[in-house]
Amino acid sequence: MRQDRILLAHGSGGTMMRELIEDVFMAGFADDVLMRMDDAAALDFPAPRLAISTDTYVVNPLFFPGGDIGRLAICGTVNDIATSGATPLYLSVGFVLEEGMPVEDLRRILVSMRDAAAEAGVRIVTGDTKVVEKGHGDGCYINTAGVGALVEGLDLSGSHCKPGDVVLLSGTLGDHGIAVISTREGLSFSTDIQTDAAPLNALIAAVLEAAPDVRCFRDPTRGGLASTLNELASASEVSITVEESSVPVLDQVRGASEMLGYDVFQVANEGKMVAIVPAEQAEAALNAMRNAPYGSAAAIIGTVAESPAGKVYVKTPFGATRIMDMLVGEQLPRIC
């Protein structure tokens, strides 16, 4: 490509836009279906039922320890599809690029997306690009949509939780939120805190095989674990109690959250999964998580009870119990 920065003309629909698509996007993704450059991707689909999800990523900054907006976009949509129990297969990607964005930054993001898609076993098959004036786009926004094949008869839902069920968490809390905010604010810690952004479809598939009666999966992204569990308790009209000492949190993340005045239960995650499972399948589900990619720190963190409906509690190491509130307002803006 002749230019080293994005120009308004790259969104014009003319020769410069064609150059951007062919030299940057096609070279970056190189999928056979995408290379046809049709307005719609014609795809083989192996199941009668599908799961579909879409999300938009506006994280600031674009690059942060352990990841970037590209990896975040792929992993986030893969995980949303996988929570339904579906096998993620195809993704679309839409880019809003700001005039003046370095083309090398865009190439770096595309490599990250390509690698994350390959790790998750999904294909990027269609997309779109728009360019906005300088000062109107923060470099790059990305929209993704994904589709996956659903197993016949599988019905996972946050409304299926039952008294006696067990709550599992696939790993440590708060890594992503603290990694992003520390980069944004120029904070430095004695140890490097990295994003946890990761594709969790293999982990979910392993848990489903080990514990076929899983009630639901949910990824605790914006609003963190607190918002996720409150949503599940409300949807199922049950109560959930979390053992604080059982929740895995890295010491440096806990320390940073305390320093910044954040409740670590409300900090965003991008590579963690909550699962609600029947008690008799909890150990099997836990072992499956721990043996799957990105699940080595998985733990059983709580239980489901009948009442009071819609409430979530935290039992502290000192024997006290407090309410786990949902996030009110915006704790960490532009986090994903």
Beta strands, then each sheet from edge to edge (+ up, - down):
strand 1: 50-57
strand 2: 63-64
strand 3: 67-68
strand 4: 87-98
strand 5: 123-132
strand 6: 140-149
strand 7: 166-169
strand 8: 216-218
strand 9: 239-243
strand 10: 274-277
strand 11: 299-305
strand 12: 312-315
strand 13: 321-323
sheet 1: 1+ 6- 4+ 5+
sheet 2: 2+ 3-
sheet 3: 8+ 10- 7+ 11- 9+ 12+ 13-
end
